[in-house]
Amino acid sequence: MSTEVAIIGGGICGLTTAIALENRGFEPTVYESTDTYRPVGAGILLQTNALSVLDSISLAARIEASGAEIDAVPFLSPGGSRLFGFDLAFERDRFGHGFVAIHRAKLQELLLDELETTVQTGMECVSVTEPETPTVAFSDGSTVSPDCVIGADGIGSAVRAEICPTAEPRPADCIAYRGLAPAADLPGGTDPGFEVWGEGSFVGCSPLGDGRVYWYATATGPVAPDGTAVDRKSALRQRFDAYPEPVPQLLASTAADGIIVTPLADMAPLGRWSTGAVTLAGDAAHAMLPFVGQGAAQGIEDAAVLAAVLDAHETPAAAFKQYEQCRKSRAEGFVAASRRLGRLAAVDSAVGWRLRNLGIRLLPGKLSRRLRRQQAMPSRYQPASDR
Ligand SMILES: Cc1cc2nc3c(=O)[nH]c(=O)nc-3n(C[C@H](O)[C@H](O)[C@H](O)COP(=O)(O)OP(=O)(O)OC[C@H]3O[C@@H](n4cnc5c(N)ncnc54)[C@H](O)[C@@H]3O)c2cc1C
């Protein structure tokens, strides 16, 4: 009899986990709290490790064809001079995949399209009890008792309460703003995208391969906190007015009500990810600040390892122990690295940000390539019998 797997949360991690399990012959059920999937959100940058995992479940080619492949991301000073650049074409040559920027709605559509089962929407999990033989309760009063539960229900996870009852998200003193602008509006195009490291904030952008450009910006406090969307847009335009083009044009060309505002938070490392036949994955386990661009990628790595361990072990509890061993320290390394980078991005004294930018300019190419190589290779689980 096949293991009944309940996945709580149908975001990037939950959907990818379900696809990875289906590829191995499981028939998982995904329970998602929202009533319907809507084509919302801005862009997302999927890095090499994410694409390598997505390739293993036959999704990379479609994602690459639907987004924009990015081969370099120059880091610029607020004056527009080049500080540094990652050579991402190197990763494409070395690993067969590189960075891809894609609209989140398109990614969601591709994942839903690949999934054989239908997501059970409108199913908000309120608790998971008896972790050895788990029961999931939903807000409509219904319950299910699968063989195991994967909590992929995001940073505010309800499943986490059963595993680490005292763990709470850690707010960061930082707000992210995101939006989309038509590429045709931008002087000189935006290929290949860039990041500007300024005083207490940074701004970046990427083409999405569909005629639109995705931009993101961070600031240590909210701009126009009590104002309307139009007030917010004009405060953002003012804030980044002296940045090099196309930053001012990007903001000018973005619809005010399309700007997404996200107060940032992450999770301190949890004491454990699993108890009995219940485990956590994606942001529920290791939500991180967005500065290393690895949040979704780490959830995607979780997905492939979870499918592999469940396939290889007799019991979910043994599988989840192995999963945690394989994934926890790598994912939590990115949580810490993102915090460190976030602190650097927030430096706003004139001396401080100039020193930081000098440090970026002097970053040895060899060191950055070593870091990139570590980042580019996803966790893999291989059963002892296959080694
Ligand atoms: C500003 C910003 C920029 C980012 N940029 C990048 C990037 O470029 N690259 C990258 O890799 N990552 C990026 N990330 C991180 C990335 O967005 C997240 O790590 C990723 O979306 C997490 O996916 P998830 O499926 O784990 O969680 P979520 O996306 O939060 O999905 C959780 C799902 O569970 C559902 N749910 C919640 N509670 C319940 C419940 N009780 N019962 C049932 N369902 C429930 C939710 O509705 C949702 O569908 C960024 C994050 C931010 C904030």
The ligand as a Tripos MOL2 file, in Angstrom:
@<TRIPOS>MOLECULE
LIG
   53    58     1     0     0
SMALL
NO_CHARGES

@<TRIPOS>ATOM
      1 C1         10.6590   40.5090   -1.5190 C.3       1 LIG1
      2 C2         10.9480   39.0430   -1.7260 C.ar      1 LIG1
      3 C3         11.6600   38.6480   -2.8520 C.ar      1 LIG1
      4 C4         11.9930   37.2990   -3.0260 C.ar      1 LIG1
      5 N1         12.7160   36.9380   -4.1190 N.ar      1 LIG1
      6 C5         13.0850   35.6520   -4.2530 C.ar      1 LIG1
      7 C6         13.8700   35.2490   -5.3910 C.ar      1 LIG1
      8 O1         14.1720   36.0580   -6.2800 O.2       1 LIG1
      9 N2         14.2490   33.9500   -5.4800 N.ar      1 LIG1
     10 C7         13.9150   33.0260   -4.5260 C.ar      1 LIG1
     11 O2         14.3110   31.8480   -4.6410 O.2       1 LIG1
     12 N3         13.1440   33.3750   -3.4660 N.ar      1 LIG1
     13 C8         12.7260   34.6460   -3.3170 C.ar      1 LIG1
     14 N4         11.9400   35.0110   -2.2620 N.ar      1 LIG1
     15 C9         11.5160   33.9740   -1.2910 C.3       1 LIG1
     16 C10        10.3480   33.1790   -1.8320 C.3       1 LIG1
     17 O3          9.3210   34.0370   -2.2620 O.3       1 LIG1
     18 C11         9.8180   32.2440   -0.7510 C.3       1 LIG1
     19 O4         10.8840   31.5830   -0.1250 O.3       1 LIG1
     20 C12         8.8900   31.1980   -1.3570 C.3       1 LIG1
     21 O5          7.8320   31.7990   -2.0540 O.3       1 LIG1
     22 C13         8.3470   30.3240   -0.2400 C.3       1 LIG1
     23 O6          7.5320   29.3350   -0.8000 O.3       1 LIG1
     24 P1          6.6960   28.3490    0.1470 P.3       1 LIG1
     25 O7          5.8990   27.5230   -0.7720 O.co2     1 LIG1
     26 O8          7.5940   27.7170    1.1360 O.co2     1 LIG1
     27 O9          5.7900   29.3250    1.0000 O.3       1 LIG1
     28 P2          4.6250   30.3060    0.5240 P.3       1 LIG1
     29 O10         4.9480   30.9200   -0.7720 O.co2     1 LIG1
     30 O11         4.3430   31.2150    1.6710 O.co2     1 LIG1
     31 O12         3.4000   29.3380    0.2810 O.3       1 LIG1
     32 C14         2.6690   28.8070    1.3710 C.3       1 LIG1
     33 C15         1.3290   28.3730    0.8360 C.3       1 LIG1
     34 O13         0.6100   27.7830    1.9140 O.3       1 LIG1
     35 C16        -0.6950   28.3620    2.0020 C.3       1 LIG1
     36 N5         -1.0700   28.3140    3.4200 N.ar      1 LIG1
     37 C17        -0.6580   29.1320    4.4210 C.ar      1 LIG1
     38 N6         -1.1980   28.7500    5.5910 N.ar      1 LIG1
     39 C18        -1.9690   27.6690    5.3310 C.ar      1 LIG1
     40 C19        -2.7570   26.8240    6.1310 C.ar      1 LIG1
     41 N7         -2.9010   27.0370    7.4520 N.pl3     1 LIG1
     42 N8         -3.4200   25.7840    5.5570 N.ar      1 LIG1
     43 C20        -3.2900   25.5510    4.2160 C.ar      1 LIG1
     44 N9         -2.5380   26.3300    3.3980 N.ar      1 LIG1
     45 C21        -1.8730   27.3650    3.9550 C.ar      1 LIG1
     46 C22        -0.5320   29.7650    1.4600 C.3       1 LIG1
     47 O14        -1.7580   30.2780    0.9820 O.3       1 LIG1
     48 C23         0.4800   29.5460    0.3450 C.3       1 LIG1
     49 O15        -0.1310   29.1840   -0.8770 O.3       1 LIG1
     50 C24        11.5790   36.3370   -2.0680 C.ar      1 LIG1
     51 C25        10.8260   36.7330   -0.9690 C.ar      1 LIG1
     52 C26        10.5100   38.0730   -0.7910 C.ar      1 LIG1
     53 C27         9.7020   38.4850    0.4190 C.3       1 LIG1
@<TRIPOS>BOND
     1     1     2 1
     2     2     3 ar
     3     2    52 ar
     4     3     4 ar
     5     4     5 ar
     6     4    50 ar
     7     5     6 ar
     8     6     7 ar
     9     6    13 1
    10     7     8 2
    11     7     9 ar
    12     9    10 ar
    13    10    11 2
    14    10    12 ar
    15    12    13 ar
    16    13    14 ar
    17    14    15 1
    18    14    50 ar
    19    15    16 1
    20    16    17 1
    21    16    18 1
    22    18    19 1
    23    18    20 1
    24    20    21 1
    25    20    22 1
    26    22    23 1
    27    23    24 1
    28    24    25 2
    29    24    26 1
    30    24    27 1
    31    27    28 1
    32    28    29 2
    33    28    30 1
    34    28    31 1
    35    31    32 1
    36    32    33 1
    37    33    34 1
    38    33    48 1
    39    34    35 1
    40    35    36 1
    41    35    46 1
    42    36    37 ar
    43    36    45 ar
    44    37    38 ar
    45    38    39 ar
    46    39    40 ar
    47    39    45 ar
    48    40    41 1
    49    40    42 ar
    50    42    43 ar
    51    43    44 ar
    52    44    45 ar
    53    46    47 1
    54    46    48 1
    55    48    49 1
    56    50    51 ar
    57    51    52 ar
    58    52    53 1
@<TRIPOS>SUBSTRUCTURE
     1 LIG1         1 GROUP 0 **** ****
